[in-house]
């Protein structure tokens, strides 16, 4: 810990904040996109009947979308 304090003292506190901001924003984006992808994927064992959170958009499977398009045409 004292090494970090010594480093910050010698650099004059000029550590570029935008580097940290990029990492924080990237981490938040990765967690958000990963969560949406996980909730829209096939459920692992034991999670088959889990409720989908309200903030996760509902995605249709390719089979469901093609069946609804073919039934709508006839």
C-alpha positions in Angstrom: 0.0 0.0 0.0 2.8 2.3 0.8 4.2 1.7 -2.7 1.0 3.0 -4.2 1.0 6.1 -2.0 4.7 6.7 -2.9 3.9 6.3 -6.6 1.0 8.7 -6.5 3.1 11.2 -4.5 5.9 11.1 -7.0 3.7 11.5 -10.1 1.9 14.4 -8.6 -1.5 12.8 -8.9 -1.6 13.1 -12.7 -2.9 9.6 -13.2 -5.2 9.8 -16.3 -8.7 9.3 -15.0 -10.0 8.4 -18.5 -8.1 5.1 -18.4 -10.0 4.1 -15.3 -13.3 5.4 -16.9 -12.8 3.2 -20.0 -12.2 0.1 -17.8 -15.3 0.8 -15.6 -17.5 1.5 -18.6 -16.2 -1.6 -20.4 -16.8 -3.8 -17.3 -20.4 -2.5 -16.9 -21.1 -3.1 -20.6 -19.6 -6.6 -20.5 -21.7 -7.6 -17.5 -24.9 -6.1 -19.0 -24.4 -7.7 -22.4 -23.4 -11.0 -20.8 -26.4 -11.0 -18.5 -28.8 -10.5 -21.3 -27.1 -13.2 -23.4 -27.2 -15.6 -20.5 -30.8 -15.0 -19.7 -31.8 -15.5 -23.4 -29.8 -18.7 -23.7 -30.8 -22.2 -22.8 -31.2 -22.6 -19.0 -28.7 -24.7 -17.2 -29.8 -27.7 -15.1 -32.0 -26.5 -12.2 -32.8 -23.2 -13.8 -35.4 -24.3 -16.4 -38.3 -22.7 -14.5 -36.5 -19.5 -13.5 -38.3 -16.3 -14.0 -36.8 -13.9 -16.6 -36.1 -10.4 -15.2 -38.3 -7.6 -16.6 -35.3 -5.6 -18.0 -34.3 -8.5 -20.3 -35.9 -8.3 -23.7 -37.7 -11.4 -25.0 -36.0 -12.9 -28.0 -37.7 -15.4 -30.4 -36.1 -18.6 -31.6 -35.5 -19.0 -35.4 -38.0 -21.9 -35.4 -40.7 -19.8 -33.7 -40.2 -16.8 -36.0 -40.3 -18.9 -39.2 -43.4 -20.8 -38.0 -45.2 -17.6 -37.2 -44.3 -16.1 -40.6 -45.4 -19.3 -42.5 -48.7 -19.4 -40.5 -49.3 -15.7 -41.2 -49.0 -16.2 -45.0 -51.7 -18.8 -45.4 
